């Protein structure tokens, strides 16, 4: 994939604008739909707070990336997150 741009005077934007748009597109495309609806995941508390304030997605210990929006107390703990957490505690 390539991005072709004309110079700033032709487009009214510039490379910086394209870089930000590409970064946003890549971030959005990395959000997974998978099993985050079925499990609660382990995520550092500061990242949960940041996500709550900014709407940015978080990455769980299992590698899952999503934007939290549900009460984790209502779901069982993700077995992969639990396994990684237990390994970290050793």
C-alpha positions as CSV (number, residue, x, y, z in Angstrom):
1,X,0.0,0.0,0.0
2,X,1.3,3.4,-0.8
3,X,0.2,7.0,-0.1
4,X,0.6,9.6,-2.8
5,X,0.2,13.2,-2.0
6,X,0.6,16.4,-3.9
7,X,2.4,19.3,-2.3
8,X,0.6,21.3,0.5
9,X,-0.5,24.1,-1.8
10,X,-2.4,21.7,-4.0
11,X,-4.3,19.8,-1.3
12,X,-4.7,22.4,1.5
13,X,-3.4,19.7,3.9
14,X,-0.1,18.1,4.1
15,X,1.9,15.1,5.1
16,X,1.2,15.8,8.8
17,X,-2.5,15.5,8.2
18,X,-2.1,12.3,6.3
19,X,0.2,10.9,9.0
20,X,-2.4,11.6,11.7
21,X,-5.2,10.1,9.6
22,X,-3.2,7.0,8.8
23,X,-2.3,6.6,12.5
24,X,-5.9,6.8,13.5
25,X,-7.0,4.3,10.8
26,X,-4.3,1.9,12.0
27,X,-5.4,2.3,15.6
28,X,-9.0,1.8,14.8
29,X,-8.3,-1.3,12.6
30,X,-6.5,-3.0,15.5
31,X,-9.5,-3.0,17.7
32,X,-10.8,-6.5,17.9
33,X,-14.4,-7.6,18.0
34,X,-13.7,-11.1,19.4
35,X,-14.4,-12.4,22.9
36,X,-14.2,-9.2,24.9
37,X,-17.9,-9.4,25.1
38,X,-17.8,-12.8,26.9
39,X,-15.0,-12.2,29.4
40,X,-13.5,-9.6,31.7
41,X,-9.9,-8.9,30.9
42,X,-6.9,-7.8,33.1
43,X,-5.7,-4.3,32.1
44,X,-3.5,-1.9,34.1
45,X,-5.7,0.4,36.2
46,X,-4.1,3.5,34.8
47,X,-5.0,2.4,31.3
48,X,-8.6,1.8,32.3
49,X,-8.8,5.3,33.7
50,X,-7.2,6.8,30.6
51,X,-9.6,4.9,28.3
52,X,-12.6,6.1,30.4
53,X,-11.5,9.7,30.0
54,X,-10.3,9.6,26.4
55,X,-12.2,6.7,24.7
56,X,-8.9,5.2,23.6
57,X,-8.8,1.4,23.4
58,X,-6.8,-0.7,25.9
59,X,-4.7,-3.8,25.6
60,X,-5.3,-6.7,28.0
61,X,-2.7,-9.0,29.3
62,X,-3.8,-11.6,26.8
63,X,-3.2,-9.1,24.0
64,X,-6.8,-8.3,23.3
65,X,-7.3,-4.7,22.2
66,X,-10.7,-3.0,22.6
67,X,-12.6,-0.1,24.1
68,X,-14.1,-1.1,27.5
69,X,-17.8,-0.3,27.9
70,X,-19.3,-2.9,30.1
71,X,-19.2,-3.9,33.8
72,X,-16.4,-6.5,34.1
73,X,-18.0,-7.9,37.3
74,X,-20.8,-9.4,35.2
75,X,-18.4,-11.7,33.2
76,X,-15.9,-14.5,33.9
77,X,-12.2,-13.7,33.8
78,X,-10.5,-14.3,30.5
79,X,-8.5,-17.5,30.9
80,X,-5.6,-16.2,28.9
81,X,-5.4,-13.0,31.0
82,X,-5.5,-15.1,34.2
83,X,-2.7,-17.3,33.0
84,X,-0.5,-14.4,32.1
85,X,-1.3,-12.7,35.5
86,X,-0.4,-15.9,37.4
87,X,2.9,-16.1,35.5
88,X,3.7,-12.5,36.4
89,X,3.2,-13.1,40.1
90,X,5.8,-15.9,40.2
